[in-house]
Amino acid sequence: MANRLLIIIIVVSLLLGAATLRRGHLWGDDWAWYVLQAKSVLNGTMDEFMETSAFTNNESTTYVGPLAYPWGYPLLLAPAYALRGIHPLVLKLPALFLYTGFLVILYLLMRNRLTESESLLIVALFAFNPMMIDSLDQILSDIPFLFFSTLSLWLITRDGRRNIWQNIAIGVSIFFVVFIRATGILLLGSFLFVEFLKLIAHRRDWETVREIVLDSLTVLGSFIVLFVITSLLFPSGGSSYFAQYAGMTGETIRNFAIRYFAVYSSFFGEGQGWKILYYGLVIFFLIGVWRRWREDLIFIIFFVSWMMVHIAYPYWQGLRYIFPVLPIFFYFIFQGMKFVLGRLAPEHARTGQRVFYGFWSLLIVFFLITSSAQALTNLKNNRDISGPFDPYSKEVYKYIQEQTPAKSVVVFFKPRVMKLMTDRDSIMSMECSRVLKGDYLVLSRKVGPNQQIAPEEIGACDLPLEEVLRNNRFVVYKIQK
């Protein structure tokens, strides 16, 4: 029965996710760099990509992103790009399928710690959650990272003595976590730290110590072999990412600690009522941590280290960066609730159980209704979205492609999108003088002074500009030289 319910939950989630995908994409250009990296893998032009990335970063007013993201997600995108090129719907399919896989792994992770019914409740919370379903519409690494981090936690925490192949599988899985996002190294550190604590606890039992050391070395060795191979095959672009920690200050840490604590409530929805619900659930989370810290120490270490690293990161990343620890968060909430229910008097125990299941079931039904409404609205709107794929944007790309020399440099507020769409080098400028580094200037008429000089203020720069195209969203200038 549980397996049938799991299949139904996953199929419904897959259908909701597919129905929520849109034909375009939101503005922002991290996704464009992932796609360009995938393209460079297929074309064997990774070195050229790195040169382009260095140019965009070095010539722009401010840092726009790492020289290259870890190559794991671009590799996952490569088959989709090979199939249809720059086609948003197709490029979103890898995340959709990996989210389905995540739901399966989440059930496997939970069923040895909770009852089957409780495990299905947690899976359904994620399967139907509007925020998680909506995230599938982004061409970003969040969902692939969530899949591999959850897979790694399941492999690490499976019951029984691990054999060599299981340890290799852990090392390979953790490698893919890091290969998708550099901060995945925290999972390897959490694993090794827990193994070290086990070694200390059993230091007088030489056979156990030997097993712990061999297991750890097998995991670490599998990880290192793959890491070395990929380091030789793929160029590195991580230095610019880690360099950003130089901007860390005590004020940003305090601010982000508060904001990251509050952002968990967005899983439920926006509004004061959801925040109050979240604050109440935090109490059960803390109770669960207190009751289960010995049995689930790796969950706690990974959770704490993950939050510390992102609180210290000087740029706000928002809700999507807590995805990997959301399963842990809800697991400890369930454990906290189970402990409280277990303290009820026998005559109240059945009522407590009904309240527990009723509460989560109502929340799941609400999520399902909300996600279904979102999906139906999206289909009714023919999956349309205003963004870098709308007709006004396409008109600009067409002009740049057909009317400008191949070596032209375009100044644009989303330079990585411009590079992807037109194959022209692009930079971002918020300074009048820096605009002269380009050959063409494209200004958005909708975003104001957002990584650009606002269109109504460009005249004050007194630059040699010739307007060559204007539509409802953009104005294009040729820079006279």
C-alpha positions in Angstrom: 0.0 0.0 0.0 2.8 2.4 0.9 4.6 1.8 -2.4 1.4 2.5 -4.3 0.8 5.7 -2.4 4.4 6.7 -3.1 4.0 6.1 -6.8 0.8 8.1 -6.9 2.4 11.0 -5.0 5.5 11.0 -7.3 3.4 10.8 -10.5 1.1 13.7 -9.4 4.2 15.7 -8.5 5.8 15.0 -11.9 2.6 16.1 -13.7 2.4 19.3 -11.6 6.0 20.1 -12.3 5.7 19.5 -16.0 2.5 21.7 -16.1 4.3 24.5 -14.2 7.2 24.8 -16.7 7.1 27.9 -18.8 8.5 28.6 -22.3 10.8 31.3 -21.1 12.8 32.2 -18.1 13.0 34.9 -15.4 15.6 37.7 -15.8 18.9 36.9 -14.1 21.8 35.4 -15.9 23.2 32.6 -13.8 21.2 30.2 -15.9 22.8 31.6 -19.1 26.3 30.8 -17.9 25.3 27.2 -17.1 23.9 26.8 -20.6 27.0 28.4 -22.1 29.2 26.0 -20.2 27.1 23.1 -21.4 27.5 24.4 -25.0 31.3 24.7 -24.5 31.5 21.1 -23.3 29.7 19.9 -26.4 31.7 22.0 -28.8 35.0 21.5 -27.1 35.4 25.2 -26.5 35.8 25.3 -22.7 39.1 27.4 -22.9 37.4 29.9 -25.1 34.5 30.0 -22.7 36.9 30.8 -19.8 38.4 33.7 -21.9 35.0 35.1 -22.5 34.1 34.8 -18.8 37.3 36.5 -17.8 36.5 39.4 -20.2 33.0 39.8 -18.9 34.1 39.8 -15.3 37.2 42.0 -15.7 35.6 44.7 -17.9 32.2 45.0 -16.0 31.6 47.5 -13.3 31.2 44.8 -10.7 31.7 41.0 -10.4 28.9 39.2 -12.3 29.7 35.6 -11.3 32.4 33.0 -11.0 34.6 32.5 -14.1 32.9 29.1 -14.3 30.4 27.3 -12.1 31.3 23.7 -11.2 30.9 21.6 -14.3 28.5 19.0 -13.0 25.3 20.8 -13.7 26.4 21.9 -17.2 27.2 18.3 -18.0 23.6 17.4 -16.9 22.3 20.2 -19.3 24.5 19.1 -22.2 22.2 16.3 -23.5 19.2 18.7 -23.4 21.2 21.4 -25.2 22.4 18.9 -27.8 18.8 17.9 -28.4 17.2 21.3 -28.8 19.8 24.1 -28.2 18.6 27.2 -26.3 15.1 25.8 -25.6 14.0 26.6 -22.1 11.4 23.9 -21.7 13.9 21.2 -22.7 16.6 22.6 -20.6 14.3 22.4 -17.5 13.7 18.7 -17.9 16.9 17.5 -16.1 15.8 19.2 -12.9 12.2 17.9 -13.3 13.4 14.3 -13.5 16.0 14.7 -10.7 13.3 16.1 -8.5 11.3 12.9 -9.0 14.4 11.0 -8.1 14.9 13.2 -5.0 11.4 12.2 -3.8 12.2 8.5 -4.0 15.5 9.0 -2.1 13.7 11.1 0.5 11.3 8.3 1.2 14.2 5.8 1.5 16.0 8.2 3.8 13.0 8.7 6.1 11.5 5.2 6.2 14.2 3.8 8.5 13.7 6.7 11.0 10.0 7.2 10.8 6.9 5.1 10.2 5.8 4.5 6.6 2.9 6.9 7.0 5.2 9.6 8.4 7.7 9.1 5.6 4.9 9.5 3.0 3.8 12.7 4.7 7.2 14.2 4.4 7.5 13.1 0.8 4.1 14.6 0.0 5.1 17.9 1.7 7.9 18.3 -0.9 6.0 16.7 -3.8 3.2 19.2 -3.7 4.8 22.2 -2.2 4.2 25.3 -4.4 7.6 26.8 -3.8 9.5 23.6 -4.6 7.3 23.0 -7.7 7.9 26.5 -8.9 11.6 26.1 -8.5 11.6 23.5 -11.2 11.0 26.3 -13.7 14.5 27.6 -13.1 17.6 26.5 -15.1 19.7 26.4 -12.0 21.7 23.9 -10.0 19.5 23.8 -6.9 17.4 20.7 -7.7 20.4 18.6 -9.0 22.3 19.5 -5.8 19.3 18.6 -3.7 19.1 15.2 -5.4 22.8 14.3 -4.9 23.1 15.7 -1.4 20.0 13.7 -0.3 21.3 10.6 -2.1 24.6 11.0 -0.2 22.9 11.3 3.1 20.9 8.2 2.4 24.0 6.2 1.4 25.9 7.4 4.4 23.2 6.6 7.0 22.0 3.2 5.7 21.8 0.5 8.4 24.4 -2.2 8.7 28.0 -2.7 8.0 29.0 -1.0 4.7 31.0 -3.0 2.1 33.6 -1.6 -0.3 31.1 -0.9 -3.1 28.8 1.0 -0.8 31.7 3.1 0.4 32.7 3.7 -3.2 29.1 4.7 -3.9 29.3 7.2 -1.1 32.5 8.7 -2.4 31.1 9.0 -5.9 27.8 10.5 -4.7 29.6 13.1 -2.6 31.9 13.9 -5.5 28.8 14.8 -7.7 27.5 17.0 -4.9 30.8 19.0 -5.0 30.9 18.8 -8.8 27.6 20.6 -8.9 28.2 23.2 -6.2 31.6 23.9 -4.5 30.0 24.2 -1.0 29.1 20.5 -1.3 32.5 19.9 0.2 30.7 20.5 3.5 29.0 17.1 3.1 32.4 15.4 2.8 33.7 17.2 5.8 30.6 16.3 7.8 31.0 12.6 6.9 34.7 12.5 7.8 34.1 14.4 11.1 31.4 11.9 12.2 33.7 9.0 11.2 36.5 10.6 13.3 34.2 10.9 16.3 33.3 7.2 15.9 37.0 6.4 15.8 37.6 8.3 19.0 34.7 6.5 20.7 36.0 3.1 19.7 39.7 3.8 20.0 40.3 0.7 22.2 38.6 -1.6 19.8 41.2 -2.1 17.1 39.0 -4.1 14.7 36.4 -1.3 14.7 39.1 1.3 14.3 40.4 -0.6 11.3 37.0 -0.8 9.8 36.3 3.0 10.3 39.7 3.9 8.8 39.3 1.6 5.8 35.7 2.8 5.1 36.8 6.5 5.4 39.8 6.0 3.1 37.7 4.2 0.5 35.1 7.0 0.5 37.8 9.7 0.4 39.9 7.8 -2.2 36.8 7.4 -4.6 36.1 11.1 -4.2 39.8 12.2 -4.8 40.1 10.0 -7.9 37.1 11.6 -9.6 38.1 15.0 -8.4 41.6 14.7 -9.9 40.2 13.3 -13.2 37.7 16.1 -13.6 40.3 18.8 -12.5 42.4 17.6 -15.5 39.5 17.6 -17.9 37.7 20.8 -16.9 39.1 24.3 -16.3 38.7 25.8 -12.8 36.7 28.9 -12.1 36.2 28.7 -8.4 38.8 31.2 -7.2 36.6 34.2 -7.9 33.8 32.5 -5.9 35.8 32.0 -2.8 37.4 35.5 -3.1 34.0 37.0 -2.4 34.3 36.0 1.2 36.7 38.9 1.5 33.6 41.1 1.7 32.3 39.3 4.8 31.6 41.7 7.7 30.1 41.3 11.2 27.1 43.3 10.1 26.3 41.1 7.1 26.6 38.0 9.3 24.2 39.3 11.8 21.8 40.5 9.1 21.9 37.2 7.2 21.6 35.1 10.3 18.2 36.8 11.0 17.1 36.6 7.3 18.1 32.9 6.9 16.3 32.1 10.1 13.1 33.8 8.7 13.4 32.5 5.2 12.3 28.9 6.1 8.8 30.2 6.6 8.6 30.8 2.8 8.4 27.0 2.3 4.8 27.3 3.7 3.8 30.6 2.0 4.0 34.4 2.3 2.2 36.2 5.1 2.3 36.6 8.9 0.2 33.5 9.5 2.7 31.2 7.9 5.5 32.9 9.9 3.7 32.2 13.1 3.2 28.5 12.1 6.9 28.3 11.2 8.0 29.7 14.6 5.9 27.1 16.3 7.4 24.3 14.3 10.9 25.5 15.2 10.2 24.5 18.8 9.5 20.9 17.6 12.6 21.1 15.4 14.8 21.9 18.5 13.2 19.2 20.5 13.9 16.7 17.7 17.5 17.8 17.5 17.8 17.3 21.3 16.3 13.9 21.2 18.1 12.5 18.1 21.5 14.2 18.1 23.4 11.0 18.9 21.6 8.9 16.2 21.6 11.6 13.5 24.7 13.6 14.2 25.7 13.9 10.6 22.4 15.6 9.8 23.1 18.2 12.5 26.7 18.8 11.5 25.8 19.2 7.8 22.8 21.5 8.7 24.9 23.7 11.0 27.9 23.9 8.7 25.8 24.6 5.7 24.0 27.5 7.4 27.2 29.0 8.8 28.9 29.1 5.4 25.9 30.8 3.8 25.3 33.2 6.6 28.9 34.3 6.2 28.7 34.6 2.4 28.4 38.4 1.8 25.7 38.1 -0.9 22.1 37.2 -0.2 21.2 33.9 -1.8 17.7 33.4 -0.5 15.4 30.5 -0.1 16.9 28.3 -2.8 20.1 27.9 -0.9 18.4 26.2 2.0 16.9 23.5 -0.2 19.6 20.9 0.8 18.8 21.1 4.5 15.0 21.4 4.2 14.6 17.5 4.5 16.7 17.6 7.7 14.6 20.5 9.0 11.3 18.6 8.6 12.7 15.3 9.8 13.6 16.8 13.2 10.2 18.6 13.3 8.6 15.2 13.0 10.9 13.7 15.6 10.1 16.5 18.0 6.3 16.1 17.5 6.6 12.3 18.0 8.4 12.9 21.3 5.8 15.3 22.5 3.0 12.9 21.5 4.8 10.1 23.3 4.6 12.1 26.5 0.8 12.4 26.4 -1.4 10.5 28.8 -2.7 7.2 27.3 -6.2 8.6 27.1 -5.0 11.5 25.0 -2.6 9.6 22.8 -5.1 8.7 20.1 -6.3 12.3 19.9 -2.8 13.5 19.6 -2.1 11.2 16.7 -5.2 12.3 14.9 -4.2 16.0 15.4 -0.7 15.1 14.1 -1.8 13.4 10.9 -4.7 15.8 10.4 -2.4 18.9 10.6 0.1 17.6 8.1 -2.6 16.2 5.8 -4.5 19.5 5.7 -1.2 21.3 4.9 -0.5 18.8 2.1 -4.0 19.2 0.6 -3.5 23.0 0.7 -0.2 22.6 -1.1 -1.7 20.4 -3.7 -4.6 22.8 -4.4 -2.2 25.7 -4.6 0.2 24.0 -6.9 -2.6 22.7 -9.1 -4.0 26.2 -9.4 -0.5 27.5 -10.4 -0.2 24.7 -13.0 -3.6 25.4 -14.5 -3.0 29.1 -14.7 0.3 28.5 -16.4 -1.3 26.2 -19.0 -4.1 28.7 -19.5 -1.5 31.3 -20.2 0.1 29.0 -22.8 3.3 28.8 -20.5 4.2 32.4 -21.4 6.5 34.6 -19.3 8.0 38.0 -19.7 11.7 37.8 -19.6 14.8 37.2 -21.8 12.7 35.1 -24.3 9.9 37.6 -24.9 9.3 39.1 -28.4 10.9 42.5 -27.4 14.1 40.8 -26.2 14.2 38.5 -29.3 14.0 41.6 -31.5 17.1 43.0 -29.8 19.0 39.7 -30.1 18.1 39.5 -33.8 19.4 43.1 -34.4 22.6 42.4 -32.6 23.2 39.1 -34.5 22.3 40.5 -37.9 23.4 44.1 -37.8 26.6 44.2 -35.7 30.1 42.8 -36.4 30.9 39.5 -34.8 33.7 41.1 -32.7 31.3 43.7 -31.2 31.1 44.2 -27.5 27.6 44.9 -26.1 27.0 46.7 -22.9 23.9 45.2 -21.2 22.6 44.8 -17.7 22.6 41.0 -18.0 25.8 40.4 -20.0 25.8 36.6 -19.8 22.3 36.5 -21.3 23.5 38.7 -24.2 26.5 36.4 -24.8 24.3 33.3 -24.9 21.7 34.8 -27.1 23.9 36.7 -29.6 27.4 35.2 -29.3 28.7 38.7 -28.8 31.0 39.5 -25.9 29.2 41.6 -23.3 29.8 43.6 -20.2 27.8 45.3 -17.5 28.4 49.0 -16.8 26.9 51.4 -14.3 29.5 54.1 -15.1 29.5 56.5 -18.0 33.1 56.1 -18.8 33.0 52.3 -18.9 30.2 52.3 -21.5 32.9 53.4 -24.0 34.5 49.9 -23.6 31.6 48.6 -25.7 30.5 49.1 -29.3 26.8 48.9 -28.6 24.7 49.8 -25.6 21.4 48.1 -24.8 19.3 49.7 -22.0 16.2 48.1 -20.5 13.4 50.6 -20.2 11.7 48.6 -17.4 14.4 48.0 -14.7 15.7 51.5 -14.1 19.3 51.8 -12.6 19.6 48.0 -12.1 23.1 47.1 -13.2 22.8 49.8 -15.9 22.5 53.5 -16.3 18.8 54.3 -16.4 17.6 55.2 -19.9 16.4 58.6 -18.7 19.9 59.4 -17.2 22.0 58.2 -20.1 21.9 61.7 -21.7 23.7 63.2 -18.7 26.8 61.0 -19.6 27.3 63.0 -22.8 28.4 59.9 -24.7 28.6 59.7 -28.5 25.5 57.5 -28.9 23.4 56.9 -32.0 20.0 55.3 -31.4 19.5 52.3 -33.8 16.5 50.5 -32.3 13.7 51.1 -29.8 10.8 49.0 -28.7 8.6 48.8 -25.6 11.3 47.3 -23.4 14.7 48.3 -24.8 16.6 51.0 -26.6 19.8 50.1 -28.5 22.6 52.6 -29.2 25.6 52.4 -31.4 28.6 53.9 -29.6 30.4 56.2 -32.0 34.2 55.9 -32.0 
